[in-house]
Amino acid sequence: MKFEESSSVKTSFSERIMLWYSQNKRDLPWRNTKNPYHIWLSEVILQQTRVNQGLPYYERFLELFPTVHHLAKADEREVLRAWQGLGYYSRARNLHKTAKIISTDMGGRFPDTSLKLLKLPGIGPYTAAAISSIANGEQVAVVDGNVFRVLSRVFGIHDDIGSNKGQKLFYGKANKLIPHDRPDIFNQSVMEFGAVHCTPKNPDCGNCPMGVECYARINQQQDNLPVKSKKVKVRQRFFYYVCISYNNSLMMKERKGSGIWRGLFDFYLIERNEQLEFNDLLDDPILKRLETYSDHIEESKPYKHILTHQHIIAKFYTVHLHQMPKETDFVREGLALYNAQELIELPKPVLISAYLKDSFF
């Protein structure tokens, strides 16, 4: 990755990192626009997703919902279907809520400051700063994982990025460094530098514009910065899905409540705290009900789905029915039959899609 100094005069951190950006930035569609809707979409999609994974979603959203008004008018199920595979479905729901507010209450115009943007659902300090600095030229720094890493390494900041003190220090440092005339370029420069050059593992320290002054490089502290002491407690969950098959259709239900998969469709679920065999599940009332109507039952391989705070281990038991029992129990559970085309169109967790792809499509 190249870097060429523009002069022999010592330049500031901000100037050097923006020069690096001009020489090395990736050509990405949201960098060629000041449209706040496009910028907002890209930032929300890329919050927990790599660029190469997020780019097709960004393009798909703009194809399906070319303006904030189109997104606002869409059915939530359509939005969740477009989001499928990205995870964190609350972000998709907040995206939809905010689109409705901007379309209906604001005439399609995004707020012009980060403080105003913060009042909208799903928009936090990072997203608000990104939208406002890039679309409106507001001098407000973006601070994300990449920025924490770059600043902690270059300036030798050992404060925990998860602590209140650390957050205040990093935000203060970033806002001191951001130039008033090019806040959009500066923010994108630091984020890009952290994403492709000053990476978590094996940063390119041998070809770095900050190399001779970087605290981490001088002191061999690249692997120790930034400091993050809080460890995420991971919960293990065991899912046993009952896939009721009848007349070339499968029974599915929409998940209700406040869980992460609310609004998505899956099968009848039996959740337990441990790994069990199928015979251990036969006391379930739905399985008992199906016993006299089934021809045979197929057991899937285990599927693992890794989330930030939980690891899900799932098995699918497809119960093939030769006769459909009275639907009272199924209706009570919210189950309904869907044919192959309908199954494809339903918004589903990626875990369910993976199973369907392996077994039915």
C-alpha positions, 0 to 999 in steps of 0.5 A: 500500500503506497504512501508518498509525502507531499513535501519534506516539511513535517505535516500534522496527523490529519494532513498525513492521514488524509493524504494517505486516504487520497492515495489508497481509498477504495472506490465505494459508491457511498463515497461518491455522494452527499445524499444523506439517505445513501450515506445513512443506509451504508453506515447502518448496513456496515456497522457489523458487516465487512464491506464486501458483504455489505455492498450487495445489500446496499445496492439491493436496498437502493434498487428496492427503495430508491428514496427514503419515501419508498422505504417509508412506504414499504411493508416491514416484512419486505424490509426484513426480507431485504435485510435477511442475512445481515443479523441485528434485525432491530436495525432494519426495524429502526431503519424503517421507523426512521424512514417513516419519520423523515418521510412523513414528518420532515418532508423527506429532508434529513436533519442537518446536524448530528444532534438532531439526527440523534433524536431519530430511532437507531441513530447513535453518535457514530451514525449521526456524525458520519451522516452530518459530517459527510452530507453537511460538512459538520465538524464532528468526529466519527468514533468507531472501532477503527478510530479507537484502534488508530488513535490508541496506537498512534498516540499511545492511549491506554484508557479502556475504550469501554469506560466512560473516561476512555470514551470521553478521552477518545471523542475529545481527541478525535474532535481536536484533530478533525479539520474544520474545512474537510471533516468529511474527508478526515472521518472517512480517512481515519475509518479507512486507515483502520479498516485496511492499514492499521488492522487489528492483526498484522497492521502494515507498520512498515509502510505507515505515514505515522510510523516514525512517531506511532507509539505502538510501533515504537514500543511494540504495543500493536497487539495491546492497543486499544485496551478493552477489558470488558468481555462479552458473556456468551450464552449457549442455547439449544434449539430443536425445530419441528418442521411440519411437512404436508402436501409439499408445504411446510408450516412456519410461524412469525416470531412475536415478542421482543427478541432479535428475530421478531417479525421473521419466520421460523418453525415450531421451536422447542428450546432446552438448556442442554443437548438432547436426543429426539426421544427426549422431546416427545413429551412436547404437546405438538409432537404428541399430537403429530404422532398418529399422523406422521409417516416418518421423521427426518433428523438434520445435522446440527447447525451452529449460529454464532451471535455476539452474546449467544451461540445457538446449536440447532437441529431440525426434525422434519415430520412428514404427515400423511394426514393433516390433524385438526388445526386448532393446536397449530393456529394457537401456535401461529403456524400456517402452511407455506408452499415453496415460493411463499417460503422463499419470499418470507423473511427468515433468520439465516439459520432457517435459510441455511437449513431450507437451502440444504434440505428443500431448495 
